[in-house]
Amino acid sequence: FNGDRILVVSIRLERADEMRHVLSKLTELEDIDTVVEELDHRVDDDCTFFLTLDKQAAFQGRTALGEGITLRAKVEAYPAKRETAVENAREAFADLADGDD
């Protein structure tokens, strides 16, 4: 064993309040408009949203795009289609940006 130890932490959130908290933190991103514009590329065919966040920024209490933390979130979509998931994600970010729950 050489070098720094790597610790992998995995967290599963299922309650609506927990998800709203995470999404509200994402709206603090300087690049949130870019993330919303890229939703077509960030949501896969399984309706999963992907984003990577800066680990050092998170350690400092900030939210920033970067490397180190991978966020993977299942987007509710009925029927479970990518296009529906992208639109639902867009609406969720828009609602949070407007201060709606």
C-alpha positions in Angstrom: 0.0 0.0 0.0 1.5 3.3 -1.2 0.1 6.8 -1.3 -3.0 8.3 0.1 -5.8 6.1 1.2 -8.9 6.3 -0.9 -12.3 6.1 0.8 -15.4 5.6 -1.2 -18.6 6.8 0.3 -22.0 6.0 -1.2 -25.2 7.5 0.1 -28.7 6.8 -1.0 -31.4 9.4 -0.5 -35.0 8.4 -0.9 -37.1 11.0 1.0 -38.4 14.1 -0.9 -36.9 16.5 1.7 -33.5 15.0 1.2 -33.7 15.3 -2.5 -35.0 18.9 -2.3 -32.0 19.8 -0.1 -29.5 18.3 -2.6 -31.2 20.0 -5.6 -31.3 23.3 -3.8 -27.5 23.0 -3.2 -27.1 22.4 -7.0 -29.0 25.6 -7.8 -26.1 27.4 -6.0 -23.7 26.3 -8.8 -22.4 29.2 -10.9 -22.8 26.9 -13.9 -26.4 25.9 -13.1 -27.7 27.3 -16.4 -25.1 25.2 -18.3 -26.1 22.1 -16.3 -29.8 22.7 -17.2 -28.8 23.2 -20.9 -26.8 20.0 -20.8 -29.6 17.8 -19.3 -30.0 16.0 -22.7 -26.5 14.7 -22.2 -26.6 14.3 -18.4 -29.7 12.0 -18.3 -29.3 8.5 -19.8 -31.8 6.0 -21.2 -32.4 4.6 -17.7 -33.6 8.1 -16.6 -30.5 8.6 -14.4 -29.0 12.1 -14.0 -25.2 12.4 -13.7 -23.1 15.3 -12.4 -19.6 15.5 -11.0 -18.8 18.0 -8.3 -15.6 19.4 -6.9 -14.5 17.5 -3.8 -12.3 20.3 -2.4 -15.1 22.9 -2.9 -17.5 20.6 -1.1 -15.0 20.2 1.8 -15.0 24.1 2.0 -18.8 24.1 2.1 -19.2 25.3 -1.5 -20.9 23.7 -4.5 -19.0 23.7 -7.7 -18.6 21.5 -10.8 -15.4 19.5 -10.9 -14.0 16.1 -10.0 -14.1 13.9 -6.9 -17.8 13.5 -6.2 -20.1 11.8 -8.6 -23.8 12.5 -8.2 -26.2 10.0 -9.7 -29.9 10.5 -9.3 -32.8 8.6 -10.7 -35.4 11.0 -12.3 -39.0 10.0 -11.9 -40.6 9.7 -15.3 -43.9 8.1 -16.2 -43.6 6.5 -18.7 -40.0 5.9 -18.0 -38.5 7.6 -21.0 -35.4 9.6 -21.3 -37.2 12.6 -22.8 -39.8 12.6 -20.0 -37.0 12.4 -17.4 -35.1 15.4 -19.0 -38.3 17.5 -19.0 -39.0 16.6 -15.3 -35.5 17.5 -14.3 -35.8 20.8 -16.2 -39.0 21.5 -14.3 -37.5 20.6 -10.9 -34.5 22.9 -11.4 -36.8 25.7 -12.7 -39.1 25.3 -9.6 -36.1 25.4 -7.3 -34.7 28.5 -9.0 -38.1 30.2 -8.6 -38.2 29.2 -4.9 -41.2 26.8 -5.4 -41.3 23.4 -3.8 
